[in-house]
Amino acid sequence: MALVRCPTHGRVYDDANGGKCPLCLQEASMPRAPGRTKTETNPAELQSAGRMTLLVVLLVIVAILGGVYYYTSTHTAEDRAQFVRDSLRAEAAGPARPDTTRFARADDLSPIRRARQLRNALDGILRANRSTILAQREGAMDTAATDRAEKRRVQQYLTFYTRFHGRLDAATRGGADFRYEPGVQYSLQMENVTNQLQAALSVMRDMVRQNEVKPRAERQADLRAAAGYIHAAGTVLTNLPR
């Protein structure tokens, strides 16, 4: 008796007299559809599955495009409607008017007095610090310097910077806007004074920087510009009530 193992099913059987694997014999006896083997696929089934997949893809694309169109058209319509509503509201309200909440009353002389005080304070700060401003050596402030002389120079300059800007902050603690409502008495003069003093402040703040000393020529130009703004404000204030 010669025993062998089936390479397909792993069953051991006696191949004497042409014996075969029982499982192989069982499969061979089962009926099959004519013209088809175990590994064959029906072409009609493949074609039907392909059509179904294509249909699903097309439906997804149509749904996406429809959603995008609906979202875009809806929001565009809303934006147009909101624009129309805003336009009608603005037209009904009339031309824009200036914000008068910051303006002084026509019979209030305190803005003139405060402007005169600020003008005098800025003039005093400029005169008192002119020589110190021009005496500084131009260049960046090296706060990490280890050289004793350079370290002392940086410390002295930063002390001067803090004191100078502190005086400007103190001078403007009450504000630097001295305007009246347009069209009333002193409105044009005080708008001019406000612009001149604010320009002087801007130049003076930039004239003494924290991290660097500007070139001497620029500092000289800043001193002249600030003095010019202060003088122009003083000229207007001279003709106004005290």
C-alpha angles and dihedrals in degrees: 000000000000115000119202135176121239109242090211105045103015093235119146115227141162111260093192112131092010098306119176139199110282092225092051089051090049094052091047091056094053115100119245134195110268116258095014130099129197094267100041122111125207110245091212090059091050091050092049092050091050092052091050093050091049091050092052092049091050092050091051092050092048091050092051094048091047092051093049092049093048093048093047096045093045095050092044090053091048091050091051092048092049091049091053092049092049092048093051091047093050092047091051091049092055128221119343115269127210119257103258097181091095096046124097123241118261093247095047114103096177094096089059092050093046091048090052090051092051092047091053092045093052091047090052093048091049095049094045095051103035096101094043091050092052094043095062118106111240122242143072122314109247102205090178094056116136097190107106096223094046092045091053091048092052093048092049093049094048089050089052091047092052093048094046095050091041089059091050091050091050092049092053098041089110092050135260101244114099102162128140127211110283114267098023127108115292092009095120094042094048093046087056092048092049092052093048095049094045090051090051090051092050092051093046094050092050092043092069108043125186102226102033146021112236120231113280093245090056092048091051090050090049092051091052093046094049092047090050093052092047092049092049091052091048092052091056093044092052090071096047129088120275 
